[in-house]
């Protein structure tokens, strides 16, 4: 999902239709869309199942208060009444919202699915079929067509699966009950504004359980800010128009700072004795500074000229034992679309695969097992007990937890890559 990063949605967030993405350990809620309709490993219960909600009287009371707020936000009474007629809370959304899978897939397994031969072949075919359209979009927004098609492929499998749930009902449910009520209310008002503008009928506004919509899985606020009518029919239709969907993604990335003609990064080899504490997206140096420190392209080729002064970071998606990447500005721009670094890597590697590149030379540490949710909680608790600030015990390995891990790793003589492993947890447990 594009749009601004949503607080509290750090579990691939926006569970976007990219079911593979939501299953990755480092994935957070995307800013554009939501992982399909089902969080990893948690099937949605059928309507009317045991996940019962409060009675209709309670929901009716909530709806009355929300109607007043929506009207104050500019939603016309007739728009509200028509869109919300017959809406009831969906127990499947409540269950999906509260579910937290115990285990996540390692990044290499996620990438295997994201970069499947079938996905690559389909993307190549669509690049050819839509050449004229992509020429126009690239000219208008400056975003590499291969990147746009890669986002299209990861978000909705090139439009073939956009979600089948009522966005209005899903957002009403989130706004009414659970841990994302502010998000649900904000997005529902935005969805009603879309209906009021006439872009789509409320019953045709389908998407994921978390409100991500269309071929590019925009949440309603992102849609209102960045969706465009590129085919000129008077409607911004990211559900049925390839032109509108792809151009809207291009417009969003342009507004997020995409640099026309810029590269995303390189797979690199780190020098002997490299200080792994510097391998973090929060550490930014010019490419020239990294080269001076001994960072080299893994294929042995020189870095192209013209990038020496561009700020970049070392990214280790699976810790010091796995591949290393020097990532540039356009890599960070994809993080505005989805805050997951694994997702950003998948987008760029898929875009490269369309061009016959994108293979990773280094080996993944396939012997490493990602920590389960309860183990991540345990890790944070033990670090906190030792005086390291993890920012809370929530099972989410974010910036503060990685910083705490690094500080602890230094004290015990481990490579300070900030990467959580069973070995690290066992050391904290004193075993």
C-alpha positions, 0 to 999 in steps of 0.5 A: 500500500502506498501512503504514509507509513501507518503507526502500529501496522508493523506486521506487513502491514497493510497486509497487502495482497502480496501474501508472500510479503506478509509472511516475511519476518522483516515485513511491516504494514505497507503504506499502500495496501494490505496483505490480501484478505488473509494474514499469514497462516490465519484463515478467515472464519466464515461469516457468522462464525464463532468470532461474534461481535457486539449486538446490533444496538452497540454497533448502531450507537457507534455508527450514529457517532461516526456519521456525525464525524463523517458529515463534519469531514464533508461527507454528504448525508446521502453518500453516508446513508447509501454507502453504509446501508445494511453494513454490519461488522465482519467477524472475519476482519476482527479475527484477522486484525487481532491475529499474530502468526507465531512463525514467519518465513525467512526472507529468502523463502519470501523472495523465492515466491516473489521472484518466481519464474511465472511472475517474471514471465508474466511481467515481461509479457505485460511490459511488451503488451503495455509498451505504449502506455508505459512510455506515457507513464514513464514520461509523465512521472519519471519512474522506471516502468520495470519498477511499476510493473514489479509493484503491480505484480507483487501487490495484486499479481498483475491485477488478478487478485485485488481482494474480494471483501467490501472495503466499506464493511471492513473499515467500518469493522476496524473503526468500530472494534479492535486495536486499529480504530483510529485507522479504520475511522480515518480510512472509512471517511476517505473511502466515503469521499471516494464514493462521493466523488463518483469514482466507484460505487460502494458495493464495487469498492472491493479489497483486502480486510484492511482496506487496501484496494485495486491493482496497486493496493492503495488504502483510501487516504493514499488513493485520495492523495495520489490516484490519477485518471490517466485514461481520461474517462473522468474516473480514477479507477485503480480496480479496472484500468491498468492505466489508472492503476500504474500511473497512480503508483507512478504519481505516488512514487514521484511525489515520494522523491523518485529520481528519474534514471537513478539506480536502486543499489548493488549487491556488494562484498564487505571488507575484512573487519567491516564494522557491522554496526554500520550496516543499517538503514539509519547509517548513511554515507556517500558511495565514495565513502563506502568505496574508500572503506573497502566496499566493492561490487560483488561481481568485481565491476567498478561502480558507475560514475556519477553516483559517488556523492549519493548517500547510500546504506549497507543493507543486510537482509539476513544478517552478516552471514547472508548477502549484502547490498549497497542501497541508494535513494530509489530503494528508500523511495519504495519504502514510502510505498511499503515500509518493509525493506524485504518488499523494497528488495523484492520490487527492485530484484523483480524489476531487474529480472525483467531485464535479465538481471537480478540474480543474487550471487552470495548464499543465504544462511539457510541454516538460520531459523527465524525467531517465532513471535513468542521468541521475539517477545522473549528476546526483547524482554531479556534485552530490556532486563539487561538495560537495553531499550527495545522500545517495548516488548511487542514481538516486532523487530524494529529500529530500537530492538535492532539497536539494542541487539547491536549494543548487546552483540558488542558486549558479547563479542558477536558481529553487531549486525542487529539480526535476531537469531536463535543463537543470540536468544540462547546467549541471552538466556545464559545457555 
